[in-house]
Amino acid sequence: MLEKITNEIKKKFPGQTEKDKTERIALLERIFGSNSWTEISTYFSIDKLNEGLENLRLENAGEAKVSENKTDGKPKKKGEKSYAKVART
């Protein structure tokens, strides 16, 4: 699962430029709510990883699902996306 997640991230930002590195960190924060790969790879449940992988795939395909509900009560910043849970079939 972790390899699939890293491959999806590399599809979107494959380079080693500072911009790509910064964008990868921002992507982790948007999808997983953390910018720590160690935290994500060590402590996140398989369900949370699967949900994140599906959201990465949707974002890469240009079909990111955006949640209608604000769960944290904070106003969203302009252009910020909030990802909904992906329903499994």
PyMOL Python script that loads the backbone (N, CA, C, O; Angstrom):
from pymol import cmd

cmd.read_pdbstr("""\
ATOM      1  N   MET A   1       0.830  -1.191   0.000  1.00  0.00           N
ATOM      2  CA  MET A   1       0.000   0.000   0.000  1.00  0.00           C
ATOM      3  C   MET A   1       0.880   1.262   0.000  1.00  0.00           C
ATOM      4  O   MET A   1       0.604   2.213  -0.731  1.00  0.00           O
ATOM      5  N   LEU A   2       1.933   1.262   0.820  1.00  0.00           N
ATOM      6  CA  LEU A   2       2.812   2.434   0.891  1.00  0.00           C
ATOM      7  C   LEU A   2       3.527   2.687  -0.434  1.00  0.00           C
ATOM      8  O   LEU A   2       3.711   3.835  -0.838  1.00  0.00           O
ATOM      9  N   GLU A   3       3.922   1.623  -1.096  1.00  0.00           N
ATOM     10  CA  GLU A   3       4.576   1.777  -2.398  1.00  0.00           C
ATOM     11  C   GLU A   3       3.607   2.371  -3.422  1.00  0.00           C
ATOM     12  O   GLU A   3       3.994   3.212  -4.233  1.00  0.00           O
ATOM     13  N   LYS A   4       2.356   1.933  -3.383  1.00  0.00           N
ATOM     14  CA  LYS A   4       1.353   2.479  -4.303  1.00  0.00           C
ATOM     15  C   LYS A   4       1.134   3.968  -4.040  1.00  0.00           C
ATOM     16  O   LYS A   4       0.981   4.754  -4.975  1.00  0.00           O
ATOM     17  N   ILE A   5       1.120   4.348  -2.762  1.00  0.00           N
ATOM     18  CA  ILE A   5       0.942   5.761  -2.400  1.00  0.00           C
ATOM     19  C   ILE A   5       2.120   6.583  -2.917  1.00  0.00           C
ATOM     20  O   ILE A   5       1.919   7.630  -3.532  1.00  0.00           O
ATOM     21  N   THR A   6       3.349   6.118  -2.675  1.00  0.00           N
ATOM     22  CA  THR A   6       4.513   6.877  -3.151  1.00  0.00           C
ATOM     23  C   THR A   6       4.535   6.966  -4.666  1.00  0.00           C
ATOM     24  O   THR A   6       4.940   7.989  -5.218  1.00  0.00           O
ATOM     25  N   ASN A   7       4.108   5.912  -5.345  1.00  0.00           N
ATOM     26  CA  ASN A   7       4.064   5.960  -6.814  1.00  0.00           C
ATOM     27  C   ASN A   7       3.044   6.971  -7.318  1.00  0.00           C
ATOM     28  O   ASN A   7       3.306   7.665  -8.300  1.00  0.00           O
ATOM     29  N   GLU A   8       1.890   7.069  -6.671  1.00  0.00           N
ATOM     30  CA  GLU A   8       0.892   8.072  -7.064  1.00  0.00           C
ATOM     31  C   GLU A   8       1.433   9.476  -6.844  1.00  0.00           C
ATOM     32  O   GLU A   8       1.206  10.369  -7.661  1.00  0.00           O
ATOM     33  N   ILE A   9       2.149   9.672  -5.740  1.00  0.00           N
ATOM     34  CA  ILE A   9       2.735  10.990  -5.463  1.00  0.00           C
ATOM     35  C   ILE A   9       3.786  11.320  -6.515  1.00  0.00           C
ATOM     36  O   ILE A   9       3.849  12.452  -6.995  1.00  0.00           O
ATOM     37  N   LYS A  10       4.615  10.339  -6.878  1.00  0.00           N
ATOM     38  CA  LYS A  10       5.654  10.561  -7.888  1.00  0.00           C
ATOM     39  C   LYS A  10       5.067  10.838  -9.268  1.00  0.00           C
ATOM     40  O   LYS A  10       5.672  11.557 -10.063  1.00  0.00           O
ATOM     41  N   LYS A  11       3.895  10.275  -9.561  1.00  0.00           N
ATOM     42  CA  LYS A  11       3.243  10.581 -10.841  1.00  0.00           C
ATOM     43  C   LYS A  11       2.923  12.064 -10.939  1.00  0.00           C
ATOM     44  O   LYS A  11       3.072  12.672 -11.999  1.00  0.00           O
ATOM     45  N   LYS A  12       2.484  12.641  -9.827  1.00  0.00           N
ATOM     46  CA  LYS A  12       2.079  14.043  -9.830  1.00  0.00           C
ATOM     47  C   LYS A  12       3.284  14.983  -9.739  1.00  0.00           C
ATOM     48  O   LYS A  12       3.316  16.018 -10.405  1.00  0.00           O
ATOM     49  N   PHE A  13       4.274  14.623  -8.916  1.00  0.00           N
ATOM     50  CA  PHE A  13       5.458  15.467  -8.713  1.00  0.00           C
ATOM     51  C   PHE A  13       6.717  14.600  -8.789  1.00  0.00           C
ATOM     52  O   PHE A  13       7.267  14.222  -7.755  1.00  0.00           O
ATOM     53  N   PRO A  14       7.185  14.278 -10.015  1.00  0.00           N
ATOM     54  CA  PRO A  14       8.286  13.328 -10.171  1.00  0.00           C
ATOM     55  C   PRO A  14       9.688  13.895  -9.934  1.00  0.00           C
ATOM     56  O   PRO A  14      10.634  13.135  -9.730  1.00  0.00           O
ATOM     57  N   GLY A  15       9.825  15.198  -9.958  1.00  0.00           N
ATOM     58  CA  GLY A  15      11.157  15.799  -9.930  1.00  0.00           C
ATOM     59  C   GLY A  15      11.775  15.912  -8.551  1.00  0.00           C
ATOM     60  O   GLY A  15      11.150  15.587  -7.542  1.00  0.00           O
ATOM     61  N   GLN A  16      13.020  16.380  -8.527  1.00  0.00           N
ATOM     62  CA  GLN A  16      13.742  16.609  -7.281  1.00  0.00           C
ATOM     63  C   GLN A  16      13.972  18.103  -7.038  1.00  0.00           C
ATOM     64  O   GLN A  16      14.810  18.486  -6.221  1.00  0.00           O
ATOM     65  N   THR A  17      13.221  18.938  -7.756  1.00  0.00           N
ATOM     66  CA  THR A  17      13.348  20.378  -7.539  1.00  0.00           C
ATOM     67  C   THR A  17      12.725  20.744  -6.193  1.00  0.00           C
ATOM     68  O   THR A  17      11.920  19.990  -5.646  1.00  0.00           O
ATOM     69  N   GLU A  18      13.101  21.890  -5.675  1.00  0.00           N
ATOM     70  CA  GLU A  18      12.508  22.366  -4.418  1.00  0.00           C
ATOM     71  C   GLU A  18      10.993  22.499  -4.547  1.00  0.00           C
ATOM     72  O   GLU A  18      10.255  22.207  -3.607  1.00  0.00           O
ATOM     73  N   LYS A  19      10.536  22.942  -5.722  1.00  0.00           N
ATOM     74  CA  LYS A  19       9.099  23.082  -5.936  1.00  0.00           C
ATOM     75  C   LYS A  19       8.396  21.731  -5.831  1.00  0.00           C
ATOM     76  O   LYS A  19       7.368  21.632  -5.160  1.00  0.00           O
ATOM     77  N   ASP A  20       8.918  20.697  -6.471  1.00  0.00           N
ATOM     78  CA  ASP A  20       8.303  19.370  -6.409  1.00  0.00           C
ATOM     79  C   ASP A  20       8.318  18.825  -4.978  1.00  0.00           C
ATOM     80  O   ASP A  20       7.336  18.240  -4.523  1.00  0.00           O
ATOM     81  N   LYS A  21       9.434  19.019  -4.274  1.00  0.00           N
ATOM     82  CA  LYS A  21       9.517  18.549  -2.897  1.00  0.00           C
ATOM     83  C   LYS A  21       8.495  19.254  -2.008  1.00  0.00           C
ATOM     84  O   LYS A  21       7.844  18.623  -1.176  1.00  0.00           O
ATOM     85  N   THR A  22       8.363  20.555  -2.191  1.00  0.00           N
ATOM     86  CA  THR A  22       7.390  21.328  -1.419  1.00  0.00           C
ATOM     87  C   THR A  22       5.971  20.902  -1.755  1.00  0.00           C
ATOM     88  O   THR A  22       5.126  20.783  -0.868  1.00  0.00           O
ATOM     89  N   GLU A  23       5.712  20.675  -3.029  1.00  0.00           N
ATOM     90  CA  GLU A  23       4.377  20.235  -3.453  1.00  0.00           C
ATOM     91  C   GLU A  23       4.036  18.844  -2.919  1.00  0.00           C
ATOM     92  O   GLU A  23       2.884  18.577  -2.577  1.00  0.00           O
ATOM     93  N   ARG A  24       5.029  17.962  -2.847  1.00  0.00           N
ATOM     94  CA  ARG A  24       4.781  16.626  -2.282  1.00  0.00           C
ATOM     95  C   ARG A  24       4.390  16.721  -0.813  1.00  0.00           C
ATOM     96  O   ARG A  24       3.483  16.021  -0.363  1.00  0.00           O
ATOM     97  N   ILE A  25       5.067  17.580  -0.068  1.00  0.00           N
ATOM     98  CA  ILE A  25       4.736  17.772   1.342  1.00  0.00           C
ATOM     99  C   ILE A  25       3.327  18.336   1.479  1.00  0.00           C
ATOM    100  O   ILE A  25       2.552  17.870   2.315  1.00  0.00           O
ATOM    101  N   ALA A  26       2.989  19.331   0.667  1.00  0.00           N
ATOM    102  CA  ALA A  26       1.645  19.917   0.706  1.00  0.00           C
ATOM    103  C   ALA A  26       0.589  18.874   0.340  1.00  0.00           C
ATOM    104  O   ALA A  26      -0.495  18.859   0.924  1.00  0.00           O
ATOM    105  N   LEU A  27       0.896  18.008  -0.615  1.00  0.00           N
ATOM    106  CA  LEU A  27      -0.029  16.952  -1.022  1.00  0.00           C
ATOM    107  C   LEU A  27      -0.279  15.983   0.134  1.00  0.00           C
ATOM    108  O   LEU A  27      -1.422  15.600   0.382  1.00  0.00           O
ATOM    109  N   LEU A  28       0.768  15.589   0.834  1.00  0.00           N
ATOM    110  CA  LEU A  28       0.596  14.720   2.005  1.00  0.00           C
ATOM    111  C   LEU A  28      -0.306  15.377   3.043  1.00  0.00           C
ATOM    112  O   LEU A  28      -1.175  14.722   3.619  1.00  0.00           O
ATOM    113  N   GLU A  29      -0.101  16.665   3.280  1.00  0.00           N
ATOM    114  CA  GLU A  29      -0.933  17.385   4.247  1.00  0.00           C
ATOM    115  C   GLU A  29      -2.389  17.424   3.811  1.00  0.00           C
ATOM    116  O   GLU A  29      -3.285  17.239   4.634  1.00  0.00           O
ATOM    117  N   ARG A  30      -2.639  17.663   2.523  1.00  0.00           N
ATOM    118  CA  ARG A  30      -4.012  17.712   2.027  1.00  0.00           C
ATOM    119  C   ARG A  30      -4.699  16.354   2.123  1.00  0.00           C
ATOM    120  O   ARG A  30      -5.851  16.266   2.548  1.00  0.00           O
ATOM    121  N   ILE A  31      -4.005  15.315   1.734  1.00  0.00           N
ATOM    122  CA  ILE A  31      -4.607  13.994   1.650  1.00  0.00           C
ATOM    123  C   ILE A  31      -4.675  13.307   3.010  1.00  0.00           C
ATOM    124  O   ILE A  31      -5.701  12.727   3.364  1.00  0.00           O
ATOM    125  N   PHE A  32      -3.575  13.372   3.777  1.00  0.00           N
ATOM    126  CA  PHE A  32      -3.484  12.614   5.015  1.00  0.00           C
ATOM    127  C   PHE A  32      -3.562  13.457   6.283  1.00  0.00           C
ATOM    128  O   PHE A  32      -3.697  12.917   7.381  1.00  0.00           O
ATOM    129  N   GLY A  33      -3.478  14.780   6.135  1.00  0.00           N
ATOM    130  CA  GLY A  33      -3.518  15.638   7.315  1.00  0.00           C
ATOM    131  C   GLY A  33      -2.205  15.639   8.090  1.00  0.00           C
ATOM    132  O   GLY A  33      -2.169  16.065   9.245  1.00  0.00           O
ATOM    133  N   SER A  34      -1.134  15.168   7.472  1.00  0.00           N
ATOM    134  CA  SER A  34       0.183  15.138   8.100  1.00  0.00           C
ATOM    135  C   SER A  34       1.239  15.313   7.015  1.00  0.00           C
ATOM    136  O   SER A  34       1.070  14.850   5.887  1.00  0.00           O
ATOM    137  N   ASN A  35       2.335  15.991   7.375  1.00  0.00           N
ATOM    138  CA  ASN A  35       3.431  16.127   6.419  1.00  0.00           C
ATOM    139  C   ASN A  35       4.583  15.185   6.759  1.00  0.00           C
ATOM    140  O   ASN A  35       5.670  15.299   6.194  1.00  0.00           O
ATOM    141  N   SER A  36       4.342  14.253   7.685  1.00  0.00           N
ATOM    142  CA  SER A  36       5.368  13.313   8.116  1.00  0.00           C
ATOM    143  C   SER A  36       5.149  11.943   7.478  1.00  0.00           C
ATOM    144  O   SER A  36       4.176  11.254   7.783  1.00  0.00           O
ATOM    145  N   TRP A  37       6.073  11.557   6.583  1.00  0.00           N
ATOM    146  CA  TRP A  37       5.963  10.235   5.959  1.00  0.00           C
ATOM    147  C   TRP A  37       6.128   9.139   7.013  1.00  0.00           C
ATOM    148  O   TRP A  37       5.490   8.090   6.919  1.00  0.00           O
ATOM    149  N   THR A  38       6.978   9.374   8.015  1.00  0.00           N
ATOM    150  CA  THR A  38       7.165   8.390   9.084  1.00  0.00           C
ATOM    151  C   THR A  38       5.860   8.166   9.834  1.00  0.00           C
ATOM    152  O   THR A  38       5.495   7.022  10.108  1.00  0.00           O
ATOM    153  N   GLU A  39       5.159   9.227  10.167  1.00  0.00           N
ATOM    154  CA  GLU A  39       3.873   9.102  10.858  1.00  0.00           C
ATOM    155  C   GLU A  39       2.863   8.355   9.988  1.00  0.00           C
ATOM    156  O   GLU A  39       2.184   7.444  10.461  1.00  0.00           O
ATOM    157  N   ILE A  40       2.768   8.736   8.737  1.00  0.00           N
ATOM    158  CA  ILE A  40       1.805   8.116   7.825  1.00  0.00           C
ATOM    159  C   ILE A  40       2.121   6.634   7.644  1.00  0.00           C
ATOM    160  O   ILE A  40       1.227   5.794   7.736  1.00  0.00           O
ATOM    161  N   SER A  41       3.371   6.315   7.389  1.00  0.00           N
ATOM    162  CA  SER A  41       3.739   4.926   7.086  1.00  0.00           C
ATOM    163  C   SER A  41       3.762   4.026   8.315  1.00  0.00           C
ATOM    164  O   SER A  41       3.663   2.806   8.186  1.00  0.00           O
ATOM    165  N   THR A  42       3.891   4.602   9.492  1.00  0.00           N
ATOM    166  CA  THR A  42       3.995   3.796  10.702  1.00  0.00           C
ATOM    167  C   THR A  42       2.685   3.688  11.475  1.00  0.00           C
ATOM    168  O   THR A  42       2.340   2.613  11.966  1.00  0.00           O
ATOM    169  N   TYR A  43       1.960   4.789  11.583  1.00  0.00           N
ATOM    170  CA  TYR A  43       0.831   4.833  12.503  1.00  0.00           C
ATOM    171  C   TYR A  43      -0.547   4.841  11.859  1.00  0.00           C
ATOM    172  O   TYR A  43      -1.543   4.628  12.551  1.00  0.00           O
ATOM    173  N   PHE A  44      -0.633   5.079  10.555  1.00  0.00           N
ATOM    174  CA  PHE A  44      -1.945   5.147   9.922  1.00  0.00           C
ATOM    175  C   PHE A  44      -2.474   3.738   9.652  1.00  0.00           C
ATOM    176  O   PHE A  44      -1.725   2.842   9.262  1.00  0.00           O
ATOM    177  N   SER A  45      -3.763   3.562   9.866  1.00  0.00           N
ATOM    178  CA  SER A  45      -4.399   2.261   9.628  1.00  0.00           C
ATOM    179  C   SER A  45      -4.462   1.974   8.129  1.00  0.00           C
ATOM    180  O   SER A  45      -4.351   2.878   7.301  1.00  0.00           O
ATOM    181  N   ILE A  46      -4.639   0.712   7.807  1.00  0.00           N
ATOM    182  CA  ILE A  46      -4.749   0.314   6.404  1.00  0.00           C
ATOM    183  C   ILE A  46      -5.952   0.990   5.750  1.00  0.00           C
ATOM    184  O   ILE A  46      -5.899   1.337   4.570  1.00  0.00           O
ATOM    185  N   ASP A  47      -7.030   1.178   6.501  1.00  0.00           N
ATOM    186  CA  ASP A  47      -8.208   1.866   5.958  1.00  0.00           C
ATOM    187  C   ASP A  47      -7.887   3.314   5.614  1.00  0.00           C
ATOM    188  O   ASP A  47      -8.289   3.805   4.559  1.00  0.00           O
ATOM    189  N   LYS A  48      -7.167   3.999   6.493  1.00  0.00           N
ATOM    190  CA  LYS A  48      -6.790   5.393   6.247  1.00  0.00           C
ATOM    191  C   LYS A  48      -5.832   5.484   5.057  1.00  0.00           C
ATOM    192  O   LYS A  48      -5.933   6.402   4.244  1.00  0.00           O
ATOM    193  N   LEU A  49      -4.904   4.532   4.958  1.00  0.00           N
ATOM    194  CA  LEU A  49      -3.981   4.516   3.818  1.00  0.00           C
ATOM    195  C   LEU A  49      -4.731   4.261   2.512  1.00  0.00           C
ATOM    196  O   LEU A  49      -4.451   4.902   1.499  1.00  0.00           O
ATOM    197  N   ASN A  50      -5.668   3.339   2.534  1.00  0.00           N
ATOM    198  CA  ASN A  50      -6.458   3.037   1.341  1.00  0.00           C
ATOM    199  C   ASN A  50      -7.293   4.246   0.921  1.00  0.00           C
ATOM    200  O   ASN A  50      -7.383   4.564  -0.265  1.00  0.00           O
ATOM    201  N   GLU A  51      -7.891   4.904   1.885  1.00  0.00           N
ATOM    202  CA  GLU A  51      -8.675   6.116   1.596  1.00  0.00           C
ATOM    203  C   GLU A  51      -7.788   7.185   0.963  1.00  0.00           C
ATOM    204  O   GLU A  51      -8.177   7.828  -0.012  1.00  0.00           O
ATOM    205  N   GLY A  52      -6.599   7.369   1.522  1.00  0.00           N
ATOM    206  CA  GLY A  52      -5.668   8.351   0.976  1.00  0.00           C
ATOM    207  C   GLY A  52      -5.230   7.988  -0.435  1.00  0.00           C
ATOM    208  O   GLY A  52      -5.132   8.860  -1.298  1.00  0.00           O
ATOM    209  N   LEU A  53      -4.965   6.709  -0.675  1.00  0.00           N
ATOM    210  CA  LEU A  53      -4.573   6.253  -2.010  1.00  0.00           C
ATOM    211  C   LEU A  53      -5.678   6.546  -3.025  1.00  0.00           C
ATOM    212  O   LEU A  53      -5.403   7.036  -4.120  1.00  0.00           O
ATOM    213  N   GLU A  54      -6.901   6.252  -2.671  1.00  0.00           N
ATOM    214  CA  GLU A  54      -8.017   6.527  -3.579  1.00  0.00           C
ATOM    215  C   GLU A  54      -8.137   8.022  -3.858  1.00  0.00           C
ATOM    216  O   GLU A  54      -8.395   8.420  -4.994  1.00  0.00           O
ATOM    217  N   ASN A  55      -7.952   8.855  -2.829  1.00  0.00           N
ATOM    218  CA  ASN A  55      -8.014  10.302  -3.037  1.00  0.00           C
ATOM    219  C   ASN A  55      -6.853  10.805  -3.887  1.00  0.00           C
ATOM    220  O   ASN A  55      -7.027  11.725  -4.686  1.00  0.00           O
ATOM    221  N   LEU A  56      -5.665  10.211  -3.725  1.00  0.00           N
ATOM    222  CA  LEU A  56      -4.534  10.556  -4.597  1.00  0.00           C
ATOM    223  C   LEU A  56      -4.845  10.218  -6.047  1.00  0.00           C
ATOM    224  O   LEU A  56      -4.581  11.012  -6.951  1.00  0.00           O
ATOM    225  N   ARG A  57      -5.404   9.039  -6.258  1.00  0.00           N
ATOM    226  CA  ARG A  57      -5.750   8.630  -7.624  1.00  0.00           C
ATOM    227  C   ARG A  57      -6.791   9.559  -8.233  1.00  0.00           C
ATOM    228  O   ARG A  57      -6.699   9.917  -9.408  1.00  0.00           O
ATOM    229  N   LEU A  58      -7.780   9.949  -7.436  1.00  0.00           N
ATOM    230  CA  LEU A  58      -8.797  10.879  -7.927  1.00  0.00           C
ATOM    231  C   LEU A  58      -8.185  12.231  -8.262  1.00  0.00           C
ATOM    232  O   LEU A  58      -8.503  12.822  -9.294  1.00  0.00           O
ATOM    233  N   GLU A  59      -7.310  12.718  -7.396  1.00  0.00           N
ATOM    234  CA  GLU A  59      -6.664  14.010  -7.662  1.00  0.00           C
ATOM    235  C   GLU A  59      -5.794  13.935  -8.911  1.00  0.00           C
ATOM    236  O   GLU A  59      -5.801  14.860  -9.724  1.00  0.00           O
ATOM    237  N   ASN A  60      -5.049  12.851  -9.072  1.00  0.00           N
ATOM    238  CA  ASN A  60      -4.206  12.700 -10.262  1.00  0.00           C
ATOM    239  C   ASN A  60      -5.042  12.626 -11.527  1.00  0.00           C
ATOM    240  O   ASN A  60      -4.601  13.055 -12.593  1.00  0.00           O
ATOM    241  N   ALA A  61      -6.239  12.087 -11.413  1.00  0.00           N
ATOM    242  CA  ALA A  61      -7.136  11.998 -12.565  1.00  0.00           C
ATOM    243  C   ALA A  61      -7.933  13.287 -12.761  1.00  0.00           C
ATOM    244  O   ALA A  61      -8.708  13.403 -13.710  1.00  0.00           O
ATOM    245  N   GLY A  62      -7.742  14.253 -11.864  1.00  0.00           N
ATOM    246  CA  GLY A  62      -8.463  15.518 -11.955  1.00  0.00           C
ATOM    247  C   GLY A  62      -9.895  15.418 -11.475  1.00  0.00           C
ATOM    248  O   GLY A  62     -10.736  16.240 -11.838  1.00  0.00           O
ATOM    249  N   GLU A  63     -10.176  14.413 -10.659  1.00  0.00           N
ATOM    250  CA  GLU A  63     -11.536  14.191 -10.183  1.00  0.00           C
ATOM    251  C   GLU A  63     -11.597  14.169  -8.667  1.00  0.00           C
ATOM    252  O   GLU A  63     -12.355  13.387  -8.093  1.00  0.00           O
ATOM    253  N   ALA A  64     -10.817  15.008  -8.010  1.00  0.00           N
ATOM    254  CA  ALA A  64     -10.770  14.996  -6.548  1.00  0.00           C
ATOM    255  C   ALA A  64     -12.141  15.265  -5.961  1.00  0.00           C
ATOM    256  O   ALA A  64     -12.831  16.211  -6.342  1.00  0.00           O
ATOM    257  N   LYS A  65     -12.517  14.409  -5.024  1.00  0.00           N
ATOM    258  CA  LYS A  65     -13.778  14.612  -4.330  1.00  0.00           C
ATOM    259  C   LYS A  65     -13.552  15.629  -3.228  1.00  0.00           C
ATOM    260  O   LYS A  65     -12.619  15.501  -2.435  1.00  0.00           O
ATOM    261  N   VAL A  66     -14.397  16.629  -3.181  1.00  0.00           N
ATOM    262  CA  VAL A  66     -14.283  17.660  -2.163  1.00  0.00           C
ATOM    263  C   VAL A  66     -15.454  17.513  -1.223  1.00  0.00           C
ATOM    264  O   VAL A  66     -16.608  17.426  -1.642  1.00  0.00           O
ATOM    265  N   SER A  67     -15.132  17.488   0.068  1.00  0.00           N
ATOM    266  CA  SER A  67     -16.170  17.327   1.083  1.00  0.00           C
ATOM    267  C   SER A  67     -17.014  18.588   1.183  1.00  0.00           C
ATOM    268  O   SER A  67     -16.501  19.705   1.105  1.00  0.00           O
ATOM    269  N   GLU A  68     -18.292  18.396   1.353  1.00  0.00           N
ATOM    270  CA  GLU A  68     -19.200  19.519   1.557  1.00  0.00           C
ATOM    271  C   GLU A  68     -19.212  19.947   3.014  1.00  0.00           C
ATOM    272  O   GLU A  68     -19.554  21.087   3.328  1.00  0.00           O
ATOM    273  N   ASN A  69     -18.837  19.029   3.909  1.00  0.00           N
ATOM    274  CA  ASN A  69     -18.886  19.299   5.344  1.00  0.00           C
ATOM    275  C   ASN A  69     -17.531  19.736   5.849  1.00  0.00           C
ATOM    276  O   ASN A  69     -16.503  19.193   5.443  1.00  0.00           O
ATOM    277  N   LYS A  70     -17.527  20.719   6.734  1.00  0.00           N
ATOM    278  CA  LYS A  70     -16.301  21.138   7.391  1.00  0.00           C
ATOM    279  C   LYS A  70     -16.287  20.455   8.745  1.00  0.00           C
ATOM    280  O   LYS A  70     -17.133  20.733   9.594  1.00  0.00           O
ATOM    281  N   THR A  71     -15.335  19.566   8.949  1.00  0.00           N
ATOM    282  CA  THR A  71     -15.321  18.795  10.177  1.00  0.00           C
ATOM    283  C   THR A  71     -14.553  19.486  11.293  1.00  0.00           C
ATOM    284  O   THR A  71     -14.814  19.205  12.462  1.00  0.00           O
ATOM    285  N   ASP A  72     -13.625  20.370  10.988  1.00  0.00           N
ATOM    286  CA  ASP A  72     -12.817  20.982  12.027  1.00  0.00           C
ATOM    287  C   ASP A  72     -13.334  22.348  12.471  1.00  0.00           C
ATOM    288  O   ASP A  72     -12.793  22.932  13.410  1.00  0.00           O
ATOM    289  N   GLY A  73     -14.358  22.861  11.820  1.00  0.00           N
ATOM    290  CA  GLY A  73     -14.928  24.141  12.189  1.00  0.00           C
ATOM    291  C   GLY A  73     -14.121  25.336  11.716  1.00  0.00           C
ATOM    292  O   GLY A  73     -14.542  26.475  11.916  1.00  0.00           O
ATOM    293  N   LYS A  74     -12.978  25.109  11.096  1.00  0.00           N
ATOM    294  CA  LYS A  74     -12.149  26.205  10.606  1.00  0.00           C
ATOM    295  C   LYS A  74     -12.580  26.585   9.198  1.00  0.00           C
ATOM    296  O   LYS A  74     -12.926  25.713   8.401  1.00  0.00           O
ATOM    297  N   PRO A  75     -12.565  27.868   8.885  1.00  0.00           N
ATOM    298  CA  PRO A  75     -12.882  28.255   7.502  1.00  0.00           C
ATOM    299  C   PRO A  75     -11.783  27.778   6.576  1.00  0.00           C
ATOM    300  O   PRO A  75     -10.604  27.795   6.930  1.00  0.00           O
ATOM    301  N   LYS A  76     -12.182  27.350   5.381  1.00  0.00           N
ATOM    302  CA  LYS A  76     -11.207  26.891   4.397  1.00  0.00           C
ATOM    303  C   LYS A  76     -10.512  28.087   3.781  1.00  0.00           C
ATOM    304  O   LYS A  76     -11.113  29.142   3.576  1.00  0.00           O
ATOM    305  N   LYS A  77      -9.211  27.898   3.485  1.00  0.00           N
ATOM    306  CA  LYS A  77      -8.462  28.920   2.768  1.00  0.00           C
ATOM    307  C   LYS A  77      -8.832  28.850   1.304  1.00  0.00           C
ATOM    308  O   LYS A  77      -9.262  27.807   0.811  1.00  0.00           O
ATOM    309  N   LYS A  78      -8.665  29.958   0.614  1.00  0.00           N
ATOM    310  CA  LYS A  78      -8.977  29.992  -0.805  1.00  0.00           C
ATOM    311  C   LYS A  78      -8.177  28.931  -1.547  1.00  0.00           C
ATOM    312  O   LYS A  78      -6.954  28.865  -1.424  1.00  0.00           O
ATOM    313  N   GLY A  79      -8.871  28.104  -2.314  1.00  0.00           N
ATOM    314  CA  GLY A  79      -8.230  27.072  -3.103  1.00  0.00           C
ATOM    315  C   GLY A  79      -7.943  25.794  -2.347  1.00  0.00           C
ATOM    316  O   GLY A  79      -7.479  24.825  -2.948  1.00  0.00           O
ATOM    317  N   GLU A  80      -8.204  25.756  -1.043  1.00  0.00           N
ATOM    318  CA  GLU A  80      -7.927  24.556  -0.248  1.00  0.00           C
ATOM    319  C   GLU A  80      -8.996  23.512  -0.483  1.00  0.00           C
ATOM    320  O   GLU A  80     -10.183  23.830  -0.555  1.00  0.00           O
ATOM    321  N   LYS A  81      -8.570  22.253  -0.602  1.00  0.00           N
ATOM    322  CA  LYS A  81      -9.508  21.167  -0.810  1.00  0.00           C
ATOM    323  C   LYS A  81      -9.638  20.359   0.469  1.00  0.00           C
ATOM    324  O   LYS A  81      -8.673  20.193   1.216  1.00  0.00           O
ATOM    325  N   SER A  82     -10.813  19.873   0.708  1.00  0.00           N
ATOM    326  CA  SER A  82     -11.056  18.980   1.825  1.00  0.00           C
ATOM    327  C   SER A  82     -11.607  17.687   1.255  1.00  0.00           C
ATOM    328  O   SER A  82     -12.647  17.689   0.597  1.00  0.00           O
ATOM    329  N   TYR A  83     -10.926  16.600   1.499  1.00  0.00           N
ATOM    330  CA  TYR A  83     -11.292  15.349   0.851  1.00  0.00           C
ATOM    331  C   TYR A  83     -12.319  14.560   1.657  1.00  0.00           C
ATOM    332  O   TYR A  83     -12.204  14.390   2.870  1.00  0.00           O
ATOM    333  N   ALA A  84     -13.314  14.093   0.938  1.00  0.00           N
ATOM    334  CA  ALA A  84     -14.347  13.239   1.530  1.00  0.00           C
ATOM    335  C   ALA A  84     -13.856  11.807   1.506  1.00  0.00           C
ATOM    336  O   ALA A  84     -12.962  11.451   0.739  1.00  0.00           O
ATOM    337  N   LYS A  85     -14.454  10.995   2.358  1.00  0.00           N
ATOM    338  CA  LYS A  85     -14.135   9.575   2.332  1.00  0.00           C
ATOM    339  C   LYS A  85     -14.628   8.988   1.032  1.00  0.00           C
ATOM    340  O   LYS A  85     -15.711   9.323   0.553  1.00  0.00           O
ATOM    341  N   VAL A  86     -13.830   8.118   0.471  1.00  0.00           N
ATOM    342  CA  VAL A  86     -14.204   7.452  -0.765  1.00  0.00           C
ATOM    343  C   VAL A  86     -14.989   6.200  -0.390  1.00  0.00           C
ATOM    344  O   VAL A  86     -14.519   5.371   0.389  1.00  0.00           O
ATOM    345  N   ALA A  87     -16.176   6.071  -0.945  1.00  0.00           N
ATOM    346  CA  ALA A  87     -17.015   4.902  -0.660  1.00  0.00           C
ATOM    347  C   ALA A  87     -16.452   3.694  -1.384  1.00  0.00           C
ATOM    348  O   ALA A  87     -16.134   3.744  -2.572  1.00  0.00           O
ATOM    349  N   ARG A  88     -16.337   2.608  -0.634  1.00  0.00           N
ATOM    350  CA  ARG A  88     -15.879   1.374  -1.242  1.00  0.00           C
ATOM    351  C   ARG A  88     -17.065   0.559  -1.705  1.00  0.00           C
ATOM    352  O   ARG A  88     -18.099   0.495  -1.040  1.00  0.00           O
ATOM    353  N   THR A  89     -16.895  -0.063  -2.865  1.00  0.00           N
ATOM    354  CA  THR A  89     -17.970  -0.903  -3.390  1.00  0.00           C
ATOM    355  C   THR A  89     -17.548  -2.334  -3.433  1.00  0.00           C
ATOM    356  O   THR A  89     -18.324  -3.195  -3.848  1.00  0.00           O
TER     357      THR A  89
END
""", "prot")
cmd.dss("prot")
cmd.show_as("cartoon", "prot")
cmd.util.cbc("prot")
cmd.orient("prot")
